[in-house]
Amino acid sequence: MSPSTATRTAVRRPRPSSPRSFPSLSPPSALAVLAVVAVVAVVAVLLAAVIGLQSTTGHSAGSPYDDDPAIARLDPALRDALRRATTAAAGDGVVLHVNSGWRSPEHQARLLREAVKEYGSAEEAARWVATPATSPHVAGDAVDIGGSGATAWLSAHGAAYGLCQIYDNEPWHYELRPAAVAGGCPERYADPTHDPRVTS
């Protein structure tokens, strides 16, 4: 077969690829930079709020502090003093936990019934648990504090925030006494049965 009649197969050779071109990126505008900075600042503030309030409630990170009625329904001045004390205690490596804050009348009544069973009489139970009508917890005026070293820290520093231990037999029970900031905490009652607010 002659070259003139033969079928020739064209072999295509790949062409060398040319470098890809990318769109040129212009530097970010000042407005875009400000927007990013603003978002980062908002996130930082929210994180600081969550971390700062976590130790007050004793809840895990991200838990809604103000959605907890035991904290949210405290007297606002007490809640503010507690937050400031919590921040200061954290600086000393001490974590303050609110084991109990505001209580509903029903919850307080249940605690009293349980105390009567535990202590054997209403008279003995009254040394530890007040009635719903007289309990400062039901009024939102008291917190029970827990945490390693927490009560020792509050005993030493609580008065500076107006936070005072009220009863000798309850080193965890604190209430707000604003005058304590200047003059120190008042003398404690032996137990709630000596507190005229509770017994009247």
C-alpha positions as CSV (number, residue, x, y, z in Angstrom):
1,M,0.0,0.0,0.0
2,S,1.4,3.3,-1.1
3,P,1.7,6.3,1.1
4,S,-0.8,8.1,-1.1
5,T,-3.5,5.5,-0.5
6,A,-2.7,4.6,3.1
7,T,-4.8,6.0,5.8
8,R,-2.8,8.1,8.0
9,T,-3.6,8.4,11.6
10,A,-2.9,11.8,13.1
11,V,-1.4,11.6,16.5
12,R,-2.2,14.6,18.6
13,R,0.4,15.6,21.0
14,P,-0.8,17.4,24.1
15,R,0.1,21.1,24.1
16,P,1.9,22.3,27.1
17,S,-0.5,23.8,29.5
18,S,-0.3,27.4,30.2
19,P,-0.2,28.6,33.8
20,R,-3.6,29.2,35.3
21,S,-4.5,32.8,35.9
22,F,-6.4,33.7,39.2
23,P,-8.3,36.8,39.7
24,S,-6.2,39.3,41.5
25,L,-7.2,39.9,45.1
26,S,-7.4,43.5,46.2
27,P,-6.6,44.3,49.9
28,P,-9.6,44.3,52.2
29,S,-11.4,47.6,52.5
30,A,-11.3,49.5,55.7
31,L,-15.1,48.8,56.1
32,A,-14.6,45.1,55.8
33,V,-11.8,45.1,58.4
34,L,-14.0,47.1,60.8
35,A,-16.8,44.7,60.4
36,V,-14.6,41.7,61.2
37,V,-13.2,43.5,64.3
38,A,-16.7,44.4,65.5
39,V,-17.9,40.7,65.2
40,V,-14.8,39.5,67.1
41,A,-15.4,42.1,69.8
42,V,-19.0,41.0,70.3
43,V,-18.0,37.3,70.5
44,A,-15.3,38.1,73.0
45,V,-17.8,40.0,75.2
46,L,-20.3,37.2,75.1
47,L,-17.7,34.6,76.0
48,A,-16.5,36.7,78.9
49,A,-20.0,37.0,80.2
50,V,-20.6,33.2,80.0
51,I,-17.3,32.5,81.7
52,G,-17.8,35.1,84.4
53,L,-21.3,33.9,85.2
54,Q,-20.5,30.2,85.1
55,S,-18.6,30.2,88.3
56,T,-21.4,32.1,90.1
57,T,-24.0,29.5,89.2
58,G,-21.9,26.5,89.5
59,H,-23.3,25.4,86.1
60,S,-21.3,24.2,83.2
61,A,-20.0,26.6,80.5
62,G,-22.7,27.9,78.3
63,S,-25.6,27.4,80.7
64,P,-28.1,30.2,80.8
65,Y,-27.4,32.1,84.0
66,D,-30.5,34.3,84.0
67,D,-32.8,31.4,83.0
68,D,-32.1,29.7,86.4
69,P,-34.9,30.9,88.7
70,A,-32.8,30.3,91.8
71,I,-30.4,33.0,90.5
72,A,-32.6,35.2,88.3
73,R,-35.2,35.7,91.1
74,L,-32.8,36.8,93.7
75,D,-32.9,40.4,94.8
76,P,-31.0,42.4,92.1
77,A,-28.7,44.0,94.6
78,L,-27.8,40.6,96.1
79,R,-27.2,39.2,92.7
80,D,-25.0,42.1,91.7
81,A,-22.9,41.8,95.0
82,L,-22.6,38.0,94.3
83,R,-21.3,38.5,90.8
84,R,-18.7,41.0,92.0
85,A,-17.6,38.8,94.8
86,T,-17.4,35.8,92.4
87,T,-15.1,37.7,90.1
88,A,-12.8,38.8,93.0
89,A,-12.8,35.2,94.4
90,A,-11.8,33.8,91.0
91,G,-8.8,36.1,91.0
92,D,-7.7,34.4,94.2
93,G,-8.3,30.9,92.6
94,V,-11.6,30.4,94.5
95,V,-14.8,29.3,92.8
96,L,-18.1,30.3,94.4
97,H,-21.1,28.1,93.7
98,V,-24.6,29.0,94.5
99,N,-26.0,25.7,95.9
100,S,-29.4,27.3,96.7
101,G,-30.8,30.7,96.0
102,W,-34.4,31.7,95.5
103,R,-36.9,29.0,96.4
104,S,-40.5,28.6,95.7
105,P,-42.9,28.4,98.7
106,E,-43.6,24.8,97.7
107,H,-40.0,23.8,97.7
108,Q,-39.4,25.5,101.0
109,A,-42.4,23.6,102.5
110,R,-41.0,20.3,101.2
111,L,-37.6,21.1,102.8
112,L,-39.2,21.8,106.1
113,R,-41.2,18.6,106.0
114,E,-38.0,16.7,105.3
115,A,-36.2,18.5,108.1
116,V,-38.9,17.5,110.6
117,K,-38.5,13.9,109.6
118,E,-34.7,14.1,109.8
119,Y,-34.5,15.9,113.1
120,G,-37.5,14.4,114.8
121,S,-39.5,17.5,115.7
122,A,-40.6,20.8,114.3
123,E,-38.7,22.7,117.0
124,E,-35.4,21.1,116.1
125,A,-36.1,21.4,112.3
126,A,-36.6,25.1,112.8
127,R,-33.0,25.5,113.7
128,W,-32.2,24.6,110.1
129,V,-35.1,25.3,107.9
130,A,-37.6,28.3,108.0
131,T,-41.2,28.2,107.0
132,P,-42.2,29.4,103.5
133,A,-43.6,32.6,105.1
134,T,-40.4,33.5,106.9
135,S,-37.6,32.1,104.8
136,P,-35.3,34.7,103.2
137,H,-34.7,32.2,100.4
138,V,-38.4,32.5,99.4
139,A,-38.0,36.3,99.5
140,G,-35.0,36.0,97.2
141,D,-32.7,37.5,99.9
142,A,-30.4,34.6,100.7
143,V,-28.0,32.2,99.0
144,D,-26.3,29.1,100.2
145,I,-22.7,29.0,98.9
146,G,-20.5,26.0,98.2
147,G,-17.2,25.3,96.5
148,S,-13.8,24.5,97.7
149,G,-12.6,27.3,100.0
150,A,-15.7,29.4,99.1
151,T,-17.1,29.9,102.6
152,A,-13.6,30.7,104.0
153,W,-13.1,33.3,101.3
154,L,-16.5,34.9,102.0
155,S,-15.8,34.9,105.7
156,A,-12.6,36.9,105.0
157,H,-13.8,39.1,102.1
158,G,-17.6,39.0,101.9
159,A,-18.2,42.1,104.0
160,A,-16.5,44.2,101.3
161,Y,-19.4,43.2,99.0
162,G,-22.0,43.4,101.7
163,L,-22.3,39.6,101.9
164,C,-22.6,38.3,105.4
165,Q,-23.0,35.0,107.1
166,I,-26.1,35.2,109.2
167,Y,-26.2,32.1,111.3
168,D,-23.4,30.4,113.3
169,N,-24.7,27.0,112.5
170,E,-24.9,27.7,108.7
171,P,-21.5,28.8,107.4
172,W,-22.9,28.5,103.8
173,H,-25.9,30.9,104.3
174,Y,-25.2,34.5,103.1
175,E,-27.4,37.5,102.8
176,L,-26.8,41.1,101.7
177,R,-26.1,43.7,104.4
178,P,-25.1,46.8,102.5
179,A,-23.9,48.6,105.7
180,A,-21.3,45.8,106.1
181,V,-19.2,47.4,103.3
182,A,-18.3,50.3,105.6
183,G,-18.9,48.8,109.1
184,G,-18.4,45.1,108.8
185,C,-21.0,42.3,109.1
186,P,-23.4,42.4,112.1
187,E,-23.2,39.8,114.9
188,R,-24.5,36.5,113.8
189,Y,-27.5,34.6,115.3
190,A,-26.8,31.2,116.8
191,D,-29.4,29.7,114.4
192,P,-32.7,30.8,112.7
193,T,-34.7,30.3,115.9
194,H,-32.9,33.4,117.3
195,D,-33.6,35.5,114.2
196,P,-36.6,37.8,114.9
197,R,-37.4,37.9,111.2
198,V,-38.0,34.2,111.3
199,T,-39.6,33.8,114.7
200,S,-42.0,36.8,114.6
